[in-house]
Amino acid sequence: MIVVDPSKRIDSAEVFARSEEMMKVLAKQPKFDCILVNEDIYEKLSLVDYHKYFCTPLNKKPVSKVYFAIQEYGKDQKAESAAEKFFYFAELCYWIMNIPKVTTL
């Protein structure tokens, strides 16, 4: 929120102190790249013939390597909503859970 009154604004020392605290908190959290994770998921979907057995029969558009990681824009420059991505993800999970398991003895 923008504070118009200069007497009510925090000074640069306070901003620096708060940013230092935030950096310490972030340093303790594990680091991962969501794009790399999404690319790994995409590769695994290719291993189970996702395009052939999920997209084609259900008339679904194939996802890109970064579909769930970043907001994408299509040809009409309209981004898909989070709800659309969630429902796609839920359908994909349901499909994966119903893939016949192959056991070898």
Z-matrix of the N, CA and C atoms (Angstrom, degrees):
N
C 1 1.440
C 2 1.524 1 108.86
N 3 1.271 2 116.73 1 138.03
C 4 1.464 3 121.93 2 -179.03
C 5 1.526 4 108.62 3 -83.01
N 6 1.334 5 115.30 4 127.62
C 7 1.456 6 121.74 5 176.29
C 8 1.517 7 107.65 6 -103.35
N 9 1.326 8 116.14 7 115.07
C 10 1.461 9 121.34 8 -175.40
C 11 1.529 10 111.53 9 -77.63
N 12 1.324 11 117.02 10 -39.30
C 13 1.468 12 121.22 11 -177.60
C 14 1.529 13 109.96 12 -72.91
N 15 1.339 14 118.70 13 116.18
C 16 1.464 15 121.72 14 -177.83
C 17 1.526 16 114.07 15 -60.92
N 18 1.296 17 117.77 16 -27.85
C 19 1.467 18 120.00 17 -179.15
C 20 1.530 19 112.15 18 -73.04
N 21 1.317 20 117.12 19 -17.99
C 22 1.466 21 120.98 20 -179.64
C 23 1.528 22 112.65 21 -98.70
N 24 1.314 23 117.99 22 -4.22
C 25 1.462 24 122.22 23 179.86
C 26 1.523 25 110.00 24 -79.37
N 27 1.343 26 115.04 25 151.76
C 28 1.471 27 118.69 26 174.15
C 29 1.523 28 108.32 27 -81.99
N 30 1.306 29 115.73 28 151.37
C 31 1.464 30 119.18 29 -178.01
C 32 1.524 31 110.61 30 -86.96
N 33 1.317 32 116.38 31 173.11
C 34 1.462 33 121.30 32 -175.97
C 35 1.521 34 112.35 33 -64.61
N 36 1.326 35 118.31 34 -30.73
C 37 1.464 36 120.92 35 177.68
C 38 1.527 37 110.59 36 -64.68
N 39 1.319 38 117.23 37 -39.65
C 40 1.464 39 121.30 38 178.25
C 41 1.534 40 110.53 39 -67.74
N 42 1.309 41 116.94 40 -40.94
C 43 1.465 42 120.94 41 176.52
C 44 1.524 43 109.84 42 -60.31
N 45 1.320 44 116.61 43 -44.24
C 46 1.463 45 121.05 44 179.49
C 47 1.525 46 110.61 45 -63.19
N 48 1.337 47 117.69 46 -43.69
C 49 1.468 48 121.37 47 -179.71
C 50 1.526 49 110.99 48 -62.60
N 51 1.323 50 116.55 49 -42.98
C 52 1.472 51 120.01 50 179.45
C 53 1.524 52 111.28 51 -66.18
N 54 1.311 53 117.07 52 -38.58
C 55 1.464 54 119.22 53 179.11
C 56 1.525 55 111.16 54 -68.83
N 57 1.333 56 117.27 55 -35.45
C 58 1.471 57 120.58 56 175.57
C 59 1.525 58 110.60 57 -62.45
N 60 1.335 59 117.04 58 -42.59
C 61 1.468 60 121.17 59 178.08
C 62 1.522 61 110.31 60 -62.13
N 63 1.321 62 117.21 61 -42.89
C 64 1.456 63 120.92 62 179.99
C 65 1.521 64 111.42 63 -65.50
N 66 1.311 65 117.12 64 -38.36
C 67 1.466 66 120.56 65 178.09
C 68 1.523 67 111.29 66 -64.46
N 69 1.321 68 117.55 67 -36.61
C 70 1.470 69 121.07 68 177.33
C 71 1.521 70 110.88 69 -66.14
N 72 1.329 71 116.53 70 -41.16
C 73 1.467 72 120.71 71 177.87
C 74 1.524 73 110.11 72 -63.94
N 75 1.323 74 117.34 73 -45.24
C 76 1.464 75 121.27 74 -178.91
C 77 1.522 76 112.06 75 -66.70
N 78 1.324 77 117.25 76 -32.00
C 79 1.466 78 120.76 77 -179.78
C 80 1.523 79 111.70 78 -65.58
N 81 1.333 80 117.15 79 -26.84
C 82 1.469 81 121.41 80 -178.39
C 83 1.527 82 112.30 81 -81.61
N 84 1.324 83 117.40 82 -17.62
C 85 1.455 84 120.94 83 -177.30
C 86 1.523 85 110.70 84 -83.98
N 87 1.331 86 116.59 85 145.77
C 88 1.466 87 118.38 86 177.69
C 89 1.525 88 110.61 87 -65.32
N 90 1.317 89 114.37 88 147.09
C 91 1.463 90 119.40 89 -177.84
C 92 1.531 91 109.73 90 -108.50
N 93 1.305 92 115.46 91 131.43
C 94 1.457 93 121.50 92 174.57
C 95 1.513 94 108.37 93 -148.16
N 96 1.294 95 114.72 94 155.95
C 97 1.453 96 120.64 95 -179.41
C 98 1.526 97 108.15 96 -103.92
N 99 1.328 98 116.66 97 114.52
C 100 1.456 99 120.41 98 -176.17
C 101 1.528 100 112.05 99 -64.13
N 102 1.315 101 117.59 100 -26.16
C 103 1.469 102 120.10 101 177.71
C 104 1.526 103 110.32 102 -69.88
N 105 1.330 104 117.44 103 -41.94
C 106 1.467 105 120.16 104 177.42
C 107 1.521 106 111.28 105 -64.79
N 108 1.329 107 117.29 106 -39.09
C 109 1.461 108 120.97 107 177.73
C 110 1.521 109 109.61 108 -63.35
N 111 1.322 110 117.27 109 -43.16
C 112 1.462 111 121.12 110 -179.97
C 113 1.527 112 111.42 111 -65.21
N 114 1.322 113 117.43 112 -38.17
C 115 1.466 114 120.57 113 176.96
C 116 1.522 115 110.89 114 -64.13
N 117 1.325 116 116.73 115 -37.25
C 118 1.462 117 120.99 116 177.57
C 119 1.531 118 110.62 117 -64.88
N 120 1.320 119 116.57 118 -42.07
C 121 1.461 120 121.03 119 176.67
C 122 1.524 121 110.40 120 -61.52
N 123 1.316 122 116.54 121 -42.49
C 124 1.463 123 121.31 122 179.75
C 125 1.536 124 110.85 123 -60.34
N 126 1.330 125 116.23 124 -43.12
C 127 1.470 126 120.00 125 178.67
C 128 1.514 127 111.10 126 -62.82
N 129 1.314 128 116.80 127 -40.66
C 130 1.467 129 120.24 128 179.85
C 131 1.523 130 111.29 129 -68.53
N 132 1.324 131 117.45 130 -34.24
C 133 1.460 132 119.99 131 175.03
C 134 1.522 133 110.80 132 -63.92
N 135 1.315 134 117.23 133 -35.73
C 136 1.461 135 121.31 134 177.45
C 137 1.521 136 111.07 135 -64.66
N 138 1.325 137 117.19 136 -33.69
C 139 1.468 138 120.83 137 179.79
C 140 1.521 139 112.66 138 -65.79
N 141 1.329 140 117.21 139 -27.93
C 142 1.467 141 120.14 140 179.20
C 143 1.526 142 112.11 141 -101.43
N 144 1.350 143 116.49 142 21.33
C 145 1.467 144 122.88 143 178.69
C 146 1.530 145 112.21 144 52.16
N 147 1.305 146 114.38 145 50.59
C 148 1.464 147 122.70 146 -179.47
C 149 1.522 148 112.35 147 -54.69
N 150 1.330 149 117.09 148 -42.81
C 151 1.465 150 120.08 149 -178.31
C 152 1.534 151 111.29 150 -63.63
N 153 1.312 152 115.61 151 -42.55
C 154 1.462 153 120.93 152 -174.92
C 155 1.535 154 112.29 153 -75.54
N 156 1.335 155 117.35 154 -41.43
C 157 1.463 156 120.20 155 -171.50
C 158 1.527 157 114.69 156 -102.24
N 159 1.315 158 118.65 157 -13.84
C 160 1.460 159 120.42 158 177.67
C 161 1.529 160 111.11 159 -111.82
N 162 1.314 161 116.35 160 -55.15
C 163 1.477 162 120.24 161 -174.09
C 164 1.525 163 112.62 162 -66.69
N 165 1.314 164 116.78 163 -51.00
C 166 1.463 165 120.79 164 -175.36
C 167 1.532 166 112.64 165 -64.62
N 168 1.352 167 119.84 166 -52.68
C 169 1.473 168 118.24 167 -178.43
C 170 1.530 169 113.72 168 -65.66
N 171 1.329 170 117.50 169 -33.65
C 172 1.463 171 120.47 170 -177.74
C 173 1.522 172 112.95 171 -94.17
N 174 1.329 173 115.96 172 3.80
C 175 1.460 174 122.19 173 179.78
C 176 1.533 175 111.04 174 54.31
N 177 1.330 176 115.45 175 47.50
C 178 1.469 177 122.38 176 -180.00
C 179 1.515 178 109.93 177 -104.17
N 180 1.303 179 115.49 178 146.55
C 181 1.458 180 121.37 179 175.18
C 182 1.534 181 108.18 180 -77.21
N 183 1.325 182 119.16 181 130.89
C 184 1.468 183 119.94 182 178.02
C 185 1.523 184 111.26 183 -63.90
N 186 1.311 185 115.22 184 145.26
C 187 1.462 186 119.70 185 178.71
C 188 1.525 187 109.69 186 -84.44
N 189 1.320 188 115.63 187 157.99
C 190 1.459 189 120.24 188 175.57
C 191 1.531 190 109.12 189 -87.55
N 192 1.312 191 115.92 190 176.53
C 193 1.461 192 120.58 191 -179.32
C 194 1.523 193 112.97 192 -65.82
N 195 1.321 194 117.19 193 -19.65
C 196 1.467 195 120.18 194 -177.95
C 197 1.532 196 111.86 195 -121.29
N 198 1.314 197 117.56 196 22.16
C 199 1.464 198 122.22 197 -174.67
C 200 1.524 199 112.94 198 -55.78
N 201 1.323 200 117.77 199 -47.21
C 202 1.458 201 121.06 200 -177.08
C 203 1.528 202 112.26 201 -88.52
N 204 1.320 203 118.17 202 -7.40
C 205 1.460 204 121.54 203 -176.02
C 206 1.521 205 113.46 204 -92.09
N 207 1.325 206 117.30 205 -37.16
C 208 1.462 207 119.80 206 -176.77
C 209 1.517 208 109.83 207 -135.31
N 210 1.307 209 115.77 208 164.85
C 211 1.460 210 121.04 209 176.99
C 212 1.521 211 108.36 210 -82.38
N 213 1.317 212 115.67 211 124.39
C 214 1.459 213 121.25 212 -178.65
C 215 1.518 214 110.36 213 -109.18
N 216 1.303 215 114.96 214 156.43
C 217 1.460 216 121.08 215 176.05
C 218 1.518 217 108.58 216 -119.70
N 219 1.308 218 115.05 217 135.88
C 220 1.457 219 120.33 218 179.05
C 221 1.512 220 111.71 219 -85.75
N 222 1.315 221 115.32 220 -164.70
C 223 1.469 222 120.55 221 -179.00
C 224 1.523 223 111.75 222 -62.43
N 225 1.327 224 116.45 223 -32.60
C 226 1.466 225 119.12 224 -179.38
C 227 1.530 226 111.39 225 -90.52
N 228 1.315 227 118.21 226 9.89
C 229 1.463 228 124.85 227 176.92
C 230 1.528 229 112.84 228 61.04
N 231 1.340 230 117.87 229 28.81
C 232 1.460 231 121.30 230 176.32
C 233 1.521 232 107.89 231 -109.55
N 234 1.305 233 116.36 232 121.25
C 235 1.456 234 120.48 233 -179.32
C 236 1.527 235 110.06 234 -75.20
N 237 1.333 236 115.63 235 145.08
C 238 1.453 237 119.11 236 175.21
C 239 1.521 238 108.58 237 -73.14
N 240 1.304 239 116.50 238 143.64
C 241 1.457 240 120.25 239 -178.16
C 242 1.527 241 110.52 240 -75.85
N 243 1.314 242 114.68 241 163.86
C 244 1.461 243 120.45 242 177.69
C 245 1.521 244 110.09 243 -63.38
N 246 1.322 245 117.64 244 -34.60
C 247 1.463 246 121.19 245 179.33
C 248 1.530 247 110.98 246 -64.91
N 249 1.332 248 116.37 247 -42.37
C 250 1.473 249 119.89 248 177.91
C 251 1.525 250 110.80 249 -61.58
N 252 1.323 251 116.16 250 -42.89
C 253 1.471 252 119.99 251 179.19
C 254 1.519 253 110.66 252 -65.80
N 255 1.327 254 116.94 253 -39.33
C 256 1.458 255 120.08 254 179.12
C 257 1.516 256 111.34 255 -62.58
N 258 1.347 257 117.30 256 -46.55
C 259 1.460 258 119.90 257 -179.32
C 260 1.525 259 111.32 258 -65.31
N 261 1.325 260 117.07 259 -36.00
C 262 1.469 261 120.14 260 175.75
C 263 1.528 262 108.72 261 -63.37
N 264 1.325 263 116.51 262 -45.17
C 265 1.457 264 121.81 263 179.23
C 266 1.529 265 111.12 264 -61.20
N 267 1.335 266 116.77 265 -42.50
C 268 1.466 267 120.44 266 179.73
C 269 1.532 268 110.95 267 -63.83
N 270 1.332 269 117.16 268 -43.78
C 271 1.466 270 120.35 269 177.81
C 272 1.522 271 111.17 270 -63.11
N 273 1.320 272 115.52 271 -40.25
C 274 1.460 273 120.57 272 179.26
C 275 1.531 274 110.73 273 -63.96
N 276 1.327 275 116.73 274 -43.41
C 277 1.471 276 120.82 275 177.87
C 278 1.525 277 111.00 276 -62.02
N 279 1.326 278 116.39 277 -43.87
C 280 1.457 279 120.66 278 178.77
C 281 1.516 280 110.67 279 -60.62
N 282 1.326 281 116.69 280 -43.18
C 283 1.462 282 121.01 281 178.53
C 284 1.526 283 110.98 282 -62.51
N 285 1.330 284 116.50 283 -44.35
C 286 1.472 285 120.61 284 -179.28
C 287 1.521 286 110.81 285 -62.81
N 288 1.333 287 116.83 286 -41.20
C 289 1.469 288 119.80 287 -179.50
C 290 1.519 289 112.24 288 -66.68
N 291 1.328 290 117.60 289 -21.29
C 292 1.459 291 121.12 290 -178.94
C 293 1.521 292 113.51 291 -99.44
N 294 1.309 293 117.80 292 6.58
C 295 1.467 294 120.52 293 175.04
C 296 1.519 295 107.84 294 -67.47
N 297 1.324 296 117.57 295 129.82
C 298 1.461 297 119.54 296 179.19
C 299 1.529 298 110.99 297 -59.32
N 300 1.297 299 115.48 298 132.63
C 301 1.474 300 121.39 299 179.99
C 302 1.531 301 108.70 300 -84.51
N 303 1.312 302 115.53 301 134.78
C 304 1.454 303 121.49 302 178.63
C 305 1.522 304 107.51 303 -105.44
N 306 1.316 305 115.29 304 123.41
C 307 1.460 306 119.54 305 178.37
C 308 1.518 307 109.34 306 -111.18
N 309 1.298 308 115.96 307 138.80
C 310 1.471 309 120.69 308 177.48
C 311 1.514 310 108.43 309 -116.45
N 312 1.301 311 114.81 310 139.58
C 313 1.483 312 120.12 311 178.98
C 314 1.495 313 110.59 312 -111.81
